[in-house]
Amino acid sequence: MQQDIQIGEPDPAVLIIGCGNLLRGDDGVGPRLVSRLLDLGLPQSMRAVDGGTAGLAGVDMMDGIRQVAIVDACTGVGEPGYVLEVPGESLAVQAPAVGNLHDFRFDHAIAFGRLMLKERFPERVTVFLIEAGQFTPGAPLSEAVARSMESLCRELLRRYGENSS
């Protein structure tokens, strides 16, 4: 179930979207990061939302936001816990013409959002991918992924906090 957790002003300058499935171990790192950010406290300029697995919902979330950071699990980029930062435009992939909405991912949302939102699309979208170690149903985050998530939380607060530009 997608959970919309928000904090901050109605139109923040920065939106953090945590993607993933909380029920599949390290795949839940994005939503867990959102929860941790809320525990740490967000400045008024930031909002954090649990994007769950609903890629299409990401388009509405980005509408009118200046900067967006998307956090998700990945495989094949390094050891578990490795964090890869990628400009959103390099990951934007046009959604397939056929299929279902469950196949609509954040990379599709970036491309579709740019097309649909036009001048209301964020100035900058950055994607943070955390290499997963396991996707076991019902498992917590692996130690390496949990450590990387904690470090990324602090980096996001430092980078996008009130006094950052």
Number of C-alpha atoms within 10 A of each C-alpha: 10 16 10 12 15 17 16 17 12 11 15 18 21 24 25 28 28 27 29 27 25 23 14 17 21 32 31 24 31 30 28 22 26 25 17 15 20 18 9 12 13 18 17 16 19 26 25 26 25 26 29 23 26 21 20 22 16 26 20 13 16 25 18 17 20 17 19 25 22 24 29 27 24 22 15 8 14 14 14 22 23 18 23 14 13 15 13 20 15 13 15 18 16 14 19 10 6 7 9 8 12 10 15 18 19 30 22 20 24 27 19 19 23 18 12 15 15 12 11 14 22 21 11 14 22 18 22 20 21 30 25 27 22 17 19 13 13 10 15 19 23 17 13 17 26 19 12 18 24 14 12 18 17 13 12 14 17 12 12 21 17 15 9 9 7
